[in-house]
Amino acid sequence: METASGPTAKSVGKLLPLAERPMLRRQAVFVILTFVGMMVGLLGSWFGLSSTVVWGSYTVAYVFGGWYGLKASIHAIREPVVEIDLLMILAALGALFIGAPFEGAMLLFLFSLSGVLEEYAIGRSRTAIKSLIEMRPESARVRRDGETVTVHIDDVEIGDVFVVKPGDRLPLDGVVESGESTIDQSSLTGESVPVPKEPGDEVFGGTINETGSLEVRVTREAQESAISRLIHMVEEAQSKRAPTQQLIDRFEQPYVLSVFALTAVAIALPITLLDHPFEPTFYRAMTLMVAASPCAVIISTPAAVLSAIAAGGRQGVLFKGGEHIETAGNVDAVAFDKTGTLTEGNTRLTDVAVLEQPTLEAPAHDGDERVTELEGYTPGSQFTEDSLLALAAAVQSRSEHHLAEATVEAAAERNLAIPDSTEFDAVVGKGVHGKVDGKTVHIGNPRYFETVTGDREIDGLERGLEAVRELESQGKTSVLVVSETDDRLCVCGWLAFTDTIRTDAASMIEELRERGVEQIVMLTGDNERVAQYIADELGIDEVYAELLPEEKVTHIEELQQTHEAVAMVGDGVNDAPALATADISVGMGGAGTDVALETADIILMSDKLDRLPYVFALSRETRRTLYINFAIAFGAIAIMVVAILTAGIPLPVAVIGHEGSTVLVSLIGLRLLGFDA
């Protein structure tokens, strides 16, 4: 429906394109013509101009003032539905019918004017997204065949290397090949401080290179870049209606029909039963129809919600739908994953320890001679830290777990030769195993050896578990490395890892409490001692450790039974079931993480926890704005209806009250564009 004549739910839902808005300019011209026709008709009647001039002017006002409203009404009737546009058209024609053309023209003028102002106001909430599109360069300087050539970004392929100079915007996502610089990522992530970049670091299209020259290898095509995905997802989010708006949409049709019925009763009852004259009765009924129209009610929700989505986008927060803004405003409990959320996620190996093996005697192949051998590795040899690390890296090279990545990275830093492994298998939340040189190697936490290896005896297990417990008391995550030969299991050693608590985690949790979050819990698959150590550092209320993914879901469901709304904050990978179960899911680091963009309801694009309190503050302010808008909208209707039935206010006053409240709630919603908690 192409209408700016009034803020119907459907006209709000179909906003004008981002690239250009010629329809809005045309509607503005129609409003001006309506005003000119209305005023010339009024002045002509005052000063006794010919009836041709007077009625010609009013005709101009009625035609241009009612053009889009009539088109919308005809379109709606064909569906068939009845919308507010038809109410306004009938009220204007009714005024004309009883000899009050100025009042009808004024109604059409103010109705079309408010529609244009609302369209402009809501369009402002999309301007921020339009600016993101404009920030993405259309071309890139690419190195090809030893030369630098300028090509359109759609012609750049993954693997190409482009050059950016100081002050340039990066055209595409990629990884720095050479050069060092600082990048202003505020347009994408909301970070106020430029981020240093060096070879190996990821960079994003649309951000600004500040100090040095860079050569960047492309990792995503133009349409798959972080900024392109952000634009697409924000536009998609703005098309999703919030629960309040959905409720209003359902009641719009019966409400409009009720207004028609009320108007008919207001005409028929006084004339038939009370013998009132037709003209004043009809005039009052038209006034009542205008006053009771729910334009302000219908525009109040999208004006606020769309503005909030745009405000969040400029602060590095992506809401994937209006419903998530409303729900986040009710959150009173937050559950956090540990690794990559409360901690940096840059897990590193800190300890490699070899279990001192006793001399194991086994029959030799040449008589009574005895040899010393360590079952599960190379017969006749003792482990060193390097050989243990190489063995562990061989198995974990097949895993995507953060501990496995840290193991492989540590082996690479020591320049160790990593043997091949086969028959790899992972047990979620517990450990992995695989074959190296024909022998099975198990790497896991204590629960792994309680369940996977069953009741089988493991040599050195007592000493290994003691070492693991000691390391865990220091806040380190530890795993045992166990070799298996035939039916014999033997602890070879253990590995310990640590992660850094985010510097902003403690202040974030304190701010959440200040903003009304009653309970904060940690849900982690890590061991209890490590989890408790971090929780004590951050002041978290409850800790649930050593959880499998499905166990996290159970704890989320338990929280939902005692709280209004529960939010789950995680990295969107291992926490997918819990994120899906929570009332609101928040993903970390959406600028570079595909999984976070797909899984969570709300994305913190900058991967910074300080944006989380902002999310809840913006949501609560949006909810508060909705309450204010509804109070104004329903209050204006109630006051005018009572005044019409008791004091008999004239139609122009009802028109001003109706359209004034509509524009007011639009402007109040627009204030959220500048929200910054």
C-alpha positions as CSV (number, residue, x, y, z in Angstrom):
1,M,0.0,0.0,0.0
2,E,1.5,3.3,-0.9
3,T,0.0,5.8,1.5
4,A,1.2,8.5,3.7
5,S,-2.4,9.6,4.4
6,G,-2.4,7.9,7.7
7,P,-0.3,5.6,10.0
8,T,-2.1,2.4,9.4
9,A,-0.4,-0.8,10.5
10,K,0.1,-1.9,6.9
11,S,1.3,1.4,5.6
12,V,3.9,1.5,8.4
13,G,5.0,-2.0,7.6
14,K,5.8,-1.1,4.0
15,L,8.4,1.6,4.3
16,L,10.0,3.4,1.3
17,P,13.2,2.1,-0.2
18,L,16.5,3.2,1.3
19,A,18.1,4.4,-1.9
20,E,15.6,7.2,-2.7
21,R,12.2,8.3,-1.5
22,P,10.4,10.0,-4.4
23,M,7.0,8.9,-3.1
24,L,7.6,10.9,0.1
25,R,8.4,14.0,-1.9
26,R,5.3,13.6,-4.0
27,Q,3.2,13.1,-0.9
28,A,4.7,16.3,0.5
29,V,3.7,18.2,-2.7
30,F,0.1,16.8,-2.3
31,V,0.0,18.1,1.3
32,I,1.0,21.6,0.1
33,L,-1.6,21.6,-2.6
34,T,-4.2,20.5,0.0
35,F,-3.3,23.3,2.3
36,V,-3.4,25.9,-0.5
37,G,-6.8,24.7,-1.7
38,M,-8.1,24.7,1.8
39,M,-6.9,28.2,2.6
40,V,-8.0,29.7,-0.7
41,G,-11.5,28.2,-0.3
42,L,-11.7,29.6,3.3
43,L,-10.5,33.1,2.3
44,G,-12.7,33.1,-0.8
45,S,-15.8,32.4,1.3
46,W,-14.8,35.1,3.7
47,F,-14.2,37.8,1.1
48,G,-17.1,36.8,-1.2
49,L,-15.1,35.4,-4.1
50,S,-17.1,33.6,-6.8
51,S,-18.4,30.1,-5.9
52,T,-16.3,28.7,-8.8
53,V,-13.1,29.9,-7.1
54,V,-14.2,28.7,-3.6
55,W,-15.5,25.3,-4.7
56,G,-12.6,24.8,-7.2
57,S,-10.2,25.4,-4.3
58,Y,-12.0,22.9,-2.0
59,T,-12.0,20.4,-4.9
60,V,-8.2,20.7,-5.1
61,A,-7.9,20.2,-1.4
62,Y,-10.2,17.2,-1.4
63,V,-8.6,15.5,-4.4
64,F,-5.0,15.9,-3.3
65,G,-5.7,15.5,0.4
66,G,-7.7,12.3,-0.1
67,W,-5.8,10.8,-3.0
68,Y,-3.6,8.3,-1.1
69,G,-6.2,7.6,1.5
70,L,-8.7,6.7,-1.2
71,K,-6.2,4.5,-2.9
72,A,-5.4,2.7,0.4
73,S,-9.1,2.3,1.2
74,I,-9.9,0.8,-2.2
75,H,-6.9,-1.6,-1.9
76,A,-8.0,-2.6,1.6
77,I,-11.6,-3.2,0.6
78,R,-10.5,-5.6,-2.1
79,E,-8.8,-7.8,0.4
80,P,-11.4,-7.3,2.1
81,V,-10.6,-5.3,5.2
82,V,-11.6,-1.9,6.6
83,E,-8.8,0.5,7.6
84,I,-8.5,3.9,9.2
85,D,-8.0,5.6,5.9
86,L,-11.7,4.8,5.0
87,L,-12.8,6.4,8.3
88,M,-11.0,9.7,7.4
89,I,-12.3,9.7,3.9
90,L,-15.9,9.2,5.0
91,A,-15.6,11.8,7.8
92,A,-14.3,14.4,5.2
93,L,-17.1,13.5,2.8
94,G,-19.7,13.7,5.6
95,A,-18.5,17.2,6.5
96,L,-18.8,18.2,2.8
97,F,-22.3,16.7,2.7
98,I,-23.6,18.9,5.6
99,G,-22.0,22.0,4.2
100,A,-18.8,22.2,6.1
101,P,-16.2,21.8,3.4
102,F,-13.5,23.6,5.3
103,E,-13.6,21.2,8.2
104,G,-13.4,18.2,5.8
105,A,-10.5,19.8,3.9
106,M,-8.8,20.5,7.2
107,L,-9.2,16.9,8.2
108,L,-7.7,15.6,5.0
109,F,-4.8,18.2,5.2
110,L,-3.9,17.3,8.8
111,F,-4.3,13.5,8.2
112,S,-2.0,13.6,5.1
113,L,0.4,15.9,6.8
114,S,0.7,13.6,9.9
115,G,1.2,10.7,7.5
116,V,4.1,12.4,5.8
117,L,5.7,13.3,9.2
118,E,5.3,9.8,10.4
119,E,6.8,8.4,7.3
120,Y,9.7,10.7,7.6
121,A,10.1,10.0,11.3
122,I,10.1,6.2,10.8
123,G,12.4,6.6,7.8
124,R,14.9,8.3,10.0
125,S,15.3,5.1,11.9
126,R,16.4,3.4,8.7
127,T,18.8,6.2,7.8
128,A,21.4,4.7,10.1
129,I,21.3,1.5,8.1
130,K,21.4,3.4,4.8
131,S,24.6,5.1,6.1
132,L,26.2,1.7,6.5
133,I,25.6,1.0,2.9
134,E,27.2,4.3,1.9
135,M,30.2,3.4,4.1
136,R,31.1,0.4,1.9
137,P,33.3,1.4,-1.0
138,E,32.3,0.4,-4.4
139,S,35.8,-0.5,-5.6
140,A,39.0,-2.0,-4.3
141,R,42.7,-1.7,-5.2
142,V,43.7,-5.3,-5.9
143,R,47.2,-6.7,-6.6
144,R,47.1,-8.7,-9.8
145,D,50.1,-9.9,-11.9
146,G,52.4,-7.6,-9.9
147,E,50.3,-4.5,-10.5
148,T,47.7,-2.7,-8.5
149,V,44.4,-2.3,-10.4
150,T,41.1,-0.8,-9.3
151,V,38.1,-3.2,-9.7
152,H,34.5,-3.2,-8.5
153,I,34.1,-5.1,-5.2
154,D,31.7,-7.6,-6.9
155,D,34.6,-8.6,-9.1
156,V,37.0,-9.3,-6.2
157,E,37.4,-13.0,-5.4
158,I,38.3,-14.8,-2.2
159,G,42.0,-15.0,-1.9
160,D,42.7,-11.7,-3.7
161,V,44.9,-9.2,-2.0
162,F,43.8,-5.5,-1.8
163,V,45.7,-2.5,-0.7
164,V,44.4,0.2,1.7
165,K,46.1,3.5,2.5
166,P,45.8,5.7,5.6
167,G,42.3,7.2,5.7
168,D,40.7,4.7,3.3
169,R,37.7,2.6,4.1
170,L,38.2,-1.1,3.7
171,P,36.1,-2.5,0.9
172,L,35.8,-6.1,2.0
173,D,36.5,-8.5,4.9
174,G,39.8,-10.1,5.1
175,V,43.0,-11.0,7.0
176,V,46.0,-8.6,7.1
177,E,48.8,-10.0,5.0
178,S,51.4,-7.3,5.6
179,G,51.6,-3.9,7.3
180,E,50.5,-2.5,10.7
181,S,47.8,0.1,11.4
182,T,44.9,1.0,13.6
183,I,41.3,0.5,12.4
184,D,38.3,2.6,13.4
185,Q,35.6,-0.1,13.7
186,S,33.0,2.1,15.4
187,S,30.6,2.0,12.5
188,L,30.3,-1.8,12.7
189,T,31.1,-2.7,16.3
190,G,30.4,0.5,18.3
191,E,34.0,0.5,19.7
192,S,35.0,4.1,20.4
193,V,38.8,3.3,20.4
194,P,40.6,2.3,17.2
195,V,41.8,-1.3,17.2
196,P,45.5,-2.1,16.3
197,K,45.9,-4.5,13.5
198,E,48.9,-6.6,12.3
199,P,49.5,-9.5,10.0
200,G,47.1,-12.3,10.8
201,D,44.4,-10.1,12.3
202,E,40.9,-10.0,10.8
203,V,39.5,-6.7,9.4
204,F,36.0,-5.8,8.2
205,G,34.7,-3.9,5.2
206,G,33.3,-0.4,5.8
207,T,35.8,0.3,8.6
208,I,38.4,3.0,8.4
209,N,42.2,2.5,8.2
210,E,43.8,5.2,10.2
211,T,47.6,5.3,10.3
212,G,49.4,2.8,8.2
213,S,49.2,1.0,4.8
214,L,47.8,-2.5,4.8
215,E,47.7,-5.4,2.4
216,V,44.6,-7.6,3.1
217,R,43.7,-11.0,1.7
218,V,40.0,-11.3,1.0
219,T,38.1,-13.9,3.1
220,R,34.5,-13.1,2.2
221,E,32.8,-11.9,-1.0
222,A,31.1,-8.5,-1.0
223,Q,27.6,-9.9,-0.3
224,E,28.9,-12.1,2.6
225,S,30.9,-9.4,4.4
226,A,30.1,-8.5,8.0
227,I,28.7,-5.1,7.1
228,S,26.5,-6.6,4.3
229,R,25.1,-9.2,6.7
230,L,24.5,-6.5,9.3
231,I,22.6,-4.4,6.8
232,H,20.5,-7.4,5.7
233,M,19.7,-8.6,9.2
234,V,18.8,-5.1,10.5
235,E,16.4,-4.6,7.6
236,E,15.0,-8.0,8.2
237,A,14.6,-7.2,11.9
238,Q,12.7,-4.0,11.2
239,S,10.2,-6.0,9.1
240,K,9.4,-8.3,12.1
241,R,6.6,-7.0,14.2
242,A,7.0,-6.7,18.0
243,P,4.4,-8.6,20.1
244,T,2.6,-5.4,21.0
245,Q,2.4,-4.4,17.4
246,Q,1.1,-7.9,16.5
247,L,-1.6,-7.5,19.2
248,I,-2.6,-4.1,17.8
249,D,-2.8,-5.5,14.3
250,R,-5.2,-8.2,15.4
251,F,-7.5,-5.6,17.0
252,E,-7.3,-3.0,14.3
253,Q,-10.0,-4.5,12.1
254,P,-12.6,-5.1,14.8
255,Y,-11.8,-1.7,16.3
256,V,-12.4,0.1,13.1
257,L,-15.7,-1.7,12.5
258,S,-16.7,-0.7,16.0
259,V,-16.0,2.9,15.2
260,F,-18.3,2.6,12.2
261,A,-21.0,1.0,14.3
262,L,-20.6,3.7,17.0
263,T,-20.9,6.4,14.3
264,A,-24.0,4.8,12.9
265,V,-25.6,4.6,16.3
266,A,-24.6,8.2,17.0
267,I,-26.6,9.2,13.9
268,A,-29.6,6.9,14.1
269,L,-30.3,7.0,17.8
270,P,-30.7,10.8,18.3
271,I,-32.7,11.2,15.1
272,T,-35.1,8.3,15.6
273,L,-35.6,8.2,19.3
274,L,-34.8,11.8,20.4
275,D,-36.0,13.6,17.3
276,H,-32.8,15.6,17.0
277,P,-32.2,17.5,13.7
278,F,-30.1,15.7,11.1
279,E,-27.4,18.2,10.4
280,P,-26.0,18.8,13.9
281,T,-26.4,15.1,14.7
282,F,-24.5,14.0,11.6
283,Y,-21.8,16.6,12.3
284,R,-21.3,15.3,15.9
285,A,-21.1,11.7,14.6
286,M,-18.4,12.7,12.1
287,T,-16.5,14.4,14.9
288,L,-16.9,11.3,17.0
289,M,-15.6,9.1,14.2
290,V,-12.4,11.2,13.8
291,A,-11.8,11.3,17.6
292,A,-12.2,7.6,18.1
293,S,-9.8,6.6,15.2
294,P,-6.8,4.7,16.6
295,C,-4.1,6.3,14.4
296,A,-1.8,7.2,17.3
297,V,-2.2,3.8,18.9
298,I,-1.1,2.0,15.8
299,I,1.9,4.2,15.0
300,S,3.2,4.3,18.6
301,T,4.8,0.8,18.5
302,P,6.7,0.9,15.2
303,A,7.9,4.4,15.8
304,A,9.6,3.3,19.0
305,V,10.7,-0.2,18.1
306,L,12.3,0.8,14.7
307,S,14.1,3.7,16.3
308,A,15.5,1.4,19.0
309,I,16.7,-1.1,16.4
310,A,18.6,1.7,14.6
311,A,20.0,3.1,17.8
312,G,21.3,-0.3,18.8
313,G,22.9,-0.8,15.3
314,R,24.9,2.4,15.8
315,Q,26.1,1.2,19.2
316,G,27.3,-2.2,17.9
317,V,24.2,-4.1,19.0
318,L,22.0,-6.0,16.5
319,F,18.5,-6.8,17.5
320,K,17.1,-9.5,15.2
321,G,13.5,-8.4,15.5
322,G,11.2,-6.0,17.4
323,E,10.0,-8.9,19.6
324,H,13.4,-9.3,21.1
325,I,13.5,-5.6,22.2
326,E,10.3,-6.0,24.1
327,T,11.4,-9.3,25.7
328,A,14.8,-8.0,26.7
329,G,13.1,-5.2,28.7
330,N,11.7,-7.9,31.0
331,V,14.9,-9.8,31.7
332,D,15.6,-10.3,35.4
333,A,18.0,-13.3,35.2
334,V,21.1,-13.7,33.1
335,A,23.0,-17.0,32.5
336,F,26.5,-16.8,31.1
337,D,28.7,-19.3,29.4
338,K,32.3,-19.1,30.6
339,T,34.8,-19.6,27.9
340,G,34.8,-16.9,25.3
341,T,32.1,-15.0,27.1
342,L,33.2,-14.1,30.7
343,T,36.8,-15.0,29.6
344,E,38.7,-13.9,26.6
345,G,38.5,-17.2,24.9
346,N,42.2,-17.2,24.1
347,T,42.8,-20.4,26.0
348,R,46.5,-21.2,26.3
349,L,48.4,-24.2,27.5
350,T,50.2,-23.5,30.8
351,D,51.4,-26.9,32.1
352,V,52.7,-30.1,30.6
353,A,53.5,-32.7,33.1
354,V,54.7,-36.3,32.7
355,L,53.8,-39.0,35.2
356,E,56.9,-40.6,36.5
357,Q,56.6,-44.2,35.5
358,P,57.7,-47.1,37.5
359,T,59.8,-49.7,35.9
360,L,57.4,-52.0,34.1
361,E,58.8,-55.5,33.6
362,A,57.6,-57.6,30.8
363,P,58.9,-60.8,29.3
364,A,61.5,-60.2,26.7
365,H,61.6,-62.0,23.4
366,D,65.1,-63.4,24.0
367,G,65.0,-65.5,27.1
368,D,65.0,-64.3,30.7
369,E,66.3,-60.8,30.0
370,R,64.0,-58.0,31.3
371,V,63.4,-54.6,29.5
372,T,61.8,-51.4,30.8
373,E,58.9,-50.3,28.7
374,L,56.0,-47.7,28.9
375,E,52.9,-49.3,27.5
376,G,51.0,-47.1,25.1
377,Y,53.8,-45.2,23.6
378,T,57.2,-46.3,22.3
379,P,58.4,-49.5,24.1
380,G,61.6,-49.0,26.0
381,S,61.3,-45.2,26.2
382,Q,60.1,-42.7,28.8
383,F,58.0,-39.6,27.9
384,T,59.4,-36.2,27.9
385,E,57.2,-33.0,28.0
386,D,57.7,-32.6,24.3
387,S,56.8,-36.1,23.4
388,L,53.7,-36.0,25.6
389,L,52.6,-32.7,24.0
390,A,53.2,-34.1,20.5
391,L,51.1,-37.2,21.3
392,A,48.3,-35.0,22.6
393,A,48.4,-32.6,19.7
394,A,48.3,-35.5,17.2
395,V,44.9,-36.6,18.6
396,Q,43.5,-33.1,19.3
397,S,44.4,-31.8,15.8
398,R,41.2,-33.3,14.7
399,S,39.1,-31.4,17.3
400,E,37.7,-27.9,17.1
401,H,37.4,-27.5,20.9
402,H,39.3,-24.5,22.4
403,L,41.5,-26.7,24.6
404,A,42.5,-28.8,21.5
405,E,43.3,-25.7,19.6
406,A,45.5,-24.5,22.5
407,T,47.3,-27.8,22.6
408,V,48.1,-27.8,18.8
409,E,49.2,-24.2,19.0
410,A,51.6,-24.9,21.9
411,A,53.1,-27.8,19.9
412,A,53.6,-25.6,16.9
413,E,55.3,-23.0,19.0
414,R,57.8,-25.6,20.2
415,N,58.3,-26.8,16.6
416,L,57.3,-30.3,17.5
417,A,56.7,-32.9,14.8
418,I,53.1,-34.0,15.2
419,P,52.4,-37.6,14.1
420,D,49.3,-38.6,12.2
421,S,46.2,-39.9,14.1
422,T,43.3,-42.0,13.0
423,E,39.9,-43.2,14.3
424,F,39.3,-39.9,16.0
425,D,36.1,-39.6,18.1
426,A,34.9,-37.0,20.5
427,V,32.6,-37.3,23.6
428,V,30.9,-34.0,24.0
429,G,31.8,-32.3,27.2
430,K,34.2,-35.0,28.3
431,G,37.1,-35.7,26.0
432,V,38.5,-37.3,22.8
433,H,40.4,-40.3,21.7
434,G,42.2,-41.5,18.6
435,K,45.0,-43.8,17.4
436,V,48.6,-42.8,17.0
437,D,51.0,-45.3,15.6
438,G,48.4,-48.0,16.1
439,K,47.9,-47.3,19.8
440,T,44.8,-45.6,21.3
441,V,45.3,-42.3,23.2
442,H,42.6,-40.9,25.4
443,I,42.5,-37.2,26.4
444,G,39.8,-36.1,28.8
445,N,38.6,-34.8,32.1
446,P,37.8,-37.1,35.1
447,R,34.2,-37.6,33.9
448,Y,35.6,-39.0,30.6
449,F,37.4,-41.8,32.4
450,E,34.5,-42.5,34.7
451,T,32.1,-43.1,31.8
452,V,34.0,-43.9,28.6
453,T,36.6,-46.3,30.0
454,G,34.2,-47.7,32.5
455,D,35.5,-50.0,35.2
456,R,38.8,-50.8,33.5
457,E,41.8,-50.2,35.7
458,I,44.1,-47.3,34.7
459,D,47.7,-47.3,36.0
460,G,48.6,-44.0,37.6
461,L,45.0,-42.7,37.7
462,E,45.1,-41.8,41.4
463,R,48.2,-39.6,41.0
464,G,46.8,-38.1,37.8
465,L,43.5,-37.1,39.4
466,E,45.4,-35.6,42.4
467,A,47.4,-33.4,40.0
468,V,44.3,-32.4,38.1
469,R,42.5,-31.3,41.4
470,E,45.5,-29.3,42.5
471,L,45.7,-27.5,39.1
472,E,42.0,-26.8,39.2
473,S,42.2,-25.2,42.6
474,Q,44.5,-22.7,40.9
475,G,41.7,-21.8,38.3
476,K,43.2,-24.0,35.6
477,T,41.4,-26.5,33.4
478,S,43.1,-29.8,33.3
479,V,42.9,-33.1,31.3
480,L,44.6,-36.4,31.6
481,V,46.5,-38.1,28.7
482,V,46.1,-41.9,28.9
483,S,47.5,-44.5,26.5
484,E,45.9,-47.8,25.8
485,T,47.6,-51.0,24.6
486,D,45.6,-54.1,24.3
487,D,43.6,-54.2,27.5
488,R,46.0,-52.0,29.5
489,L,45.4,-48.3,30.3
490,C,48.2,-46.1,31.7
491,V,48.3,-42.4,32.6
492,C,51.1,-40.7,30.6
493,G,50.7,-37.2,32.0
494,W,48.4,-34.2,32.1
495,L,47.9,-30.9,30.5
496,A,46.6,-27.7,32.1
497,F,45.1,-24.6,30.5
498,T,44.0,-21.2,31.5
499,D,42.0,-18.4,30.1
500,T,42.0,-14.7,31.0
501,I,38.9,-13.1,32.6
502,R,37.6,-10.2,30.5
503,T,38.7,-6.9,32.0
504,D,35.2,-5.5,31.7
505,A,33.4,-8.6,33.1
506,A,33.2,-7.5,36.8
507,S,32.0,-4.0,36.0
508,M,29.5,-5.4,33.6
509,I,28.0,-7.7,36.2
510,E,27.8,-4.9,38.7
511,E,26.1,-2.6,36.2
512,L,23.6,-5.4,35.4
513,R,22.6,-5.5,39.0
514,E,22.1,-1.8,39.0
515,R,19.8,-2.1,36.1
516,G,17.5,-4.6,37.8
517,V,18.9,-8.0,37.0
518,E,18.1,-10.1,40.1
519,Q,20.1,-13.3,39.5
520,I,23.3,-14.0,37.5
521,V,24.5,-17.5,37.0
522,M,27.3,-19.3,35.1
523,L,26.6,-22.4,33.0
524,T,29.8,-24.1,31.9
525,G,31.1,-27.5,30.8
526,D,34.4,-26.7,32.7
527,N,35.2,-28.3,36.0
528,E,33.6,-26.9,39.2
529,R,36.8,-25.6,40.8
530,V,37.8,-23.5,37.8
531,A,34.2,-22.2,37.4
532,Q,33.9,-21.4,41.1
533,Y,37.3,-19.6,41.0
534,I,36.1,-17.3,38.2
535,A,32.6,-16.8,39.7
536,D,34.2,-15.7,43.0
537,E,36.4,-13.2,41.1
538,L,33.3,-11.7,39.3
539,G,30.7,-11.9,42.1
540,I,28.4,-14.3,40.2
541,D,25.5,-15.7,42.3
542,E,25.4,-19.3,41.3
543,V,27.7,-21.7,39.3
544,Y,26.7,-24.8,37.5
545,A,29.8,-26.6,36.2
546,E,30.7,-29.8,34.3
547,L,27.5,-29.5,32.3
548,L,26.7,-31.1,29.0
549,P,24.8,-29.0,26.4
550,E,21.5,-30.6,27.3
551,E,22.1,-30.0,31.1
552,K,22.5,-26.3,30.4
553,V,19.0,-26.4,28.8
554,T,17.7,-27.9,32.1
555,H,19.1,-25.1,34.2
556,I,17.7,-22.5,31.8
557,E,14.3,-24.0,32.1
558,E,14.6,-24.0,35.9
559,L,15.4,-20.3,35.9
560,Q,12.4,-19.6,33.7
561,Q,10.1,-21.1,36.3
562,T,11.1,-18.5,38.9
563,H,11.9,-15.4,36.7
564,E,9.9,-13.3,34.2
565,A,12.5,-13.5,31.4
566,V,15.9,-15.3,31.3
567,A,18.7,-14.3,29.0
568,M,21.5,-16.6,27.9
569,V,24.8,-15.1,26.8
570,G,27.3,-17.3,24.9
571,D,29.4,-17.7,21.8
572,G,26.7,-19.3,19.8
573,V,28.6,-22.5,19.2
574,N,28.5,-25.0,22.0
575,D,25.7,-23.2,23.7
576,A,23.2,-23.4,20.8
577,P,20.6,-25.5,22.7
578,A,20.7,-23.2,25.8
579,L,20.5,-20.1,23.6
580,A,17.5,-21.5,21.8
581,T,15.8,-22.3,25.1
582,A,16.3,-18.9,26.8
583,D,13.7,-16.2,26.4
584,I,16.5,-14.0,25.0
585,S,19.8,-15.2,23.6
586,V,22.8,-12.9,23.2
587,G,25.7,-13.8,21.0
588,M,29.3,-12.5,21.4
589,G,31.4,-11.2,18.6
590,G,29.0,-11.1,15.8
591,A,31.3,-9.1,13.5
592,G,33.3,-12.2,12.7
593,T,31.3,-15.1,13.9
594,D,28.9,-16.7,11.5
595,V,27.4,-19.0,14.1
596,A,26.6,-16.1,16.5
597,L,24.8,-14.2,13.7
598,E,22.7,-17.2,13.0
599,T,21.9,-18.4,16.5
600,A,21.3,-15.5,18.8
601,D,18.4,-13.1,19.1
602,I,20.8,-10.2,19.9
603,I,24.3,-9.8,18.7
604,L,27.1,-7.8,20.4
605,M,29.1,-7.0,17.3
606,S,32.1,-5.7,19.1
607,D,32.5,-8.8,21.3
608,K,32.6,-6.4,24.3
609,L,30.6,-7.1,27.5
610,D,30.0,-3.5,28.3
611,R,27.3,-3.4,25.6
612,L,25.2,-5.9,27.5
613,P,23.9,-3.5,30.1
614,Y,23.2,-1.1,27.2
615,V,21.0,-3.8,25.6
616,F,18.8,-4.1,28.7
617,A,18.8,-0.3,29.3
618,L,17.7,0.4,25.7
619,S,15.0,-2.3,25.9
620,R,13.6,-1.0,29.1
621,E,13.6,2.6,27.7
622,T,11.8,1.3,24.6
623,R,9.2,-0.4,26.8
624,R,8.8,2.8,28.9
625,T,8.4,4.8,25.6
626,L,5.6,2.4,24.5
627,Y,3.8,2.9,27.8
628,I,4.0,6.7,27.4
629,N,2.8,6.5,23.8
630,F,-0.1,4.3,24.7
631,A,-1.1,6.6,27.5
632,I,-1.1,9.6,25.1
633,A,-2.9,7.8,22.3
634,F,-5.6,6.2,24.4
635,G,-5.9,9.3,26.7
636,A,-6.4,11.6,23.7
637,I,-9.2,9.3,22.3
638,A,-10.9,9.1,25.7
639,I,-10.7,12.8,26.4
640,M,-12.1,13.8,23.0
641,V,-14.9,11.2,23.0
642,V,-16.1,12.4,26.4
643,A,-15.8,16.0,25.3
644,I,-17.8,15.4,22.2
645,L,-20.6,13.5,24.0
646,T,-20.8,16.1,26.8
647,A,-19.6,19.5,25.5
648,G,-19.9,19.0,21.8
649,I,-16.5,20.1,20.7
650,P,-16.3,21.0,16.9
651,L,-14.7,18.9,14.3
652,P,-11.6,21.0,13.8
653,V,-10.7,20.5,17.5
654,A,-11.1,16.8,17.2
655,V,-9.0,16.7,14.0
656,I,-6.2,18.7,15.8
657,G,-6.4,16.4,18.9
658,H,-6.4,13.3,16.7
659,E,-3.5,14.2,14.4
660,G,-1.6,16.0,17.1
661,S,-1.4,12.9,19.3
662,T,-0.4,10.8,16.3
663,V,2.5,13.1,15.4
664,L,3.5,13.4,19.1
665,V,3.9,9.6,19.7
666,S,5.9,9.4,16.5
667,L,8.3,12.1,17.7
668,I,8.5,10.5,21.2
669,G,9.5,7.2,19.5
670,L,12.0,9.0,17.4
671,R,13.9,10.1,20.5
672,L,15.2,6.6,20.9
673,L,17.5,7.1,17.9
674,G,19.8,9.1,20.2
675,F,19.6,6.8,23.2
676,D,23.0,6.1,24.8
677,A,23.1,4.7,28.3
